[in-house]
């Protein structure tokens, strides 16, 4: 079970029978608004309220890597673009849809919907 604390800490609970183990996986020092697993469960996107997206690979047990920072564009949400784990899509409040390469955070494409977006 993965969850985030309000301070921006990604925590893993390994539960087996009546016992559990707690592990702090990453500390990104920004409140995490959502956690999204890739379709094959090899990567986890950590989306912050400030518009930053981090990638965490549970099997590698490393630090969370900053993929993109859209804080200047009123970032609203992100998710993996399937099939595969190579791209993610984000949307801003102003209605701009963006496609990013997860490998290095490169902006590949964007489309302005021309309307304000709400969750």
C-alpha positions as CSV (number, residue, x, y, z in Angstrom):
1,X,0.0,0.0,0.0
2,X,1.5,3.3,-1.1
3,X,0.3,6.6,0.3
4,X,1.5,10.1,0.8
5,X,1.8,12.3,3.9
6,X,0.8,15.9,3.8
7,X,4.4,17.0,3.9
8,X,5.2,15.3,0.6
9,X,6.5,12.0,1.9
10,X,5.8,8.8,-0.1
11,X,5.2,5.9,2.3
12,X,4.9,2.2,1.7
13,X,3.1,-0.2,4.0
14,X,4.0,-3.8,3.4
15,X,1.2,-5.8,5.0
16,X,1.4,-9.6,5.5
17,X,-1.0,-11.5,7.6
18,X,-1.3,-9.5,10.9
19,X,2.1,-7.8,10.6
20,X,3.2,-4.8,8.6
21,X,6.4,-2.9,7.8
22,X,6.6,0.9,7.1
23,X,9.1,2.3,4.7
24,X,9.6,5.9,3.7
25,X,10.3,5.8,-0.1
26,X,10.7,9.5,-1.0
27,X,10.5,13.0,0.3
28,X,9.7,15.6,-2.3
29,X,8.9,18.4,0.2
30,X,5.7,19.4,-1.6
31,X,2.2,18.2,-0.8
32,X,1.3,15.3,-3.1
33,X,-2.2,15.6,-4.6
34,X,-2.3,12.2,-6.4
35,X,-0.5,9.0,-7.0
36,X,-1.0,7.2,-10.3
37,X,0.5,3.8,-11.2
38,X,1.5,3.0,-14.7
39,X,-0.5,0.3,-16.5
40,X,2.1,-2.3,-15.7
41,X,2.7,-1.1,-12.2
42,X,6.4,-0.4,-12.7
43,X,6.3,3.3,-12.2
44,X,4.4,5.7,-10.0
45,X,3.6,9.3,-10.8
46,X,3.6,11.7,-7.8
47,X,1.6,14.8,-8.7
48,X,1.9,17.8,-6.4
49,X,-0.5,20.7,-5.8
50,X,2.2,23.1,-7.2
51,X,2.2,21.4,-10.6
52,X,5.3,19.3,-10.4
53,X,5.3,15.6,-11.5
54,X,7.8,13.1,-10.1
55,X,8.4,9.5,-11.1
56,X,9.1,6.8,-8.6
57,X,10.0,3.2,-9.6
58,X,9.2,0.9,-6.6
59,X,11.4,-2.0,-7.9
60,X,14.5,0.3,-8.0
61,X,13.8,1.8,-4.5
62,X,15.5,5.0,-5.5
63,X,14.6,8.6,-5.1
64,X,11.7,10.2,-6.8
65,X,12.9,11.9,-10.0
66,X,11.4,15.3,-11.1
67,X,9.9,14.8,-14.6
68,X,8.2,18.1,-15.2
69,X,7.2,21.3,-13.6
70,X,4.2,23.1,-14.9
71,X,3.7,25.4,-11.9
72,X,3.5,28.5,-14.1
73,X,0.5,27.1,-16.0
74,X,-2.1,26.3,-13.2
75,X,-1.6,22.5,-13.5
76,X,-4.7,20.4,-12.8
77,X,-4.0,16.7,-13.4
78,X,-1.7,14.1,-15.0
79,X,-1.8,10.5,-16.0
80,X,0.1,7.9,-18.1
81,X,-0.7,7.9,-21.8
82,X,-1.2,4.3,-22.7
83,X,-0.2,1.9,-24.1
84,X,3.2,1.7,-22.4
85,X,5.0,3.8,-19.9
86,X,6.8,6.3,-22.1
87,X,4.5,9.3,-22.0
88,X,2.2,11.2,-19.7
89,X,-0.5,13.7,-20.4
90,X,-1.4,16.7,-18.3
91,X,-4.0,19.3,-18.4
92,X,-4.1,22.9,-17.0
93,X,-7.0,24.8,-15.6
94,X,-6.9,27.0,-18.7
95,X,-7.6,24.0,-20.9
96,X,-4.1,23.2,-22.3
97,X,-3.5,19.5,-22.8
98,X,0.2,18.5,-22.8
99,X,2.0,15.3,-23.7
100,X,5.4,14.7,-22.0
101,X,8.2,12.2,-22.4
102,X,8.6,10.4,-19.1
103,X,12.2,9.6,-19.9
104,X,13.4,13.2,-19.5
105,X,10.4,15.4,-19.1
106,X,10.5,16.9,-22.6
107,X,7.2,18.6,-23.7
108,X,6.3,16.8,-26.9
109,X,3.0,18.3,-27.8
110,X,0.2,20.6,-26.6
111,X,-3.3,21.4,-27.6
112,X,-5.4,24.3,-26.3
113,X,-9.0,23.3,-25.8
114,X,-10.1,26.9,-25.5
115,X,-12.2,26.3,-22.4
116,X,-11.5,26.3,-18.7
117,X,-11.2,22.8,-17.2
118,X,-12.5,21.7,-13.7
119,X,-12.2,18.4,-11.8
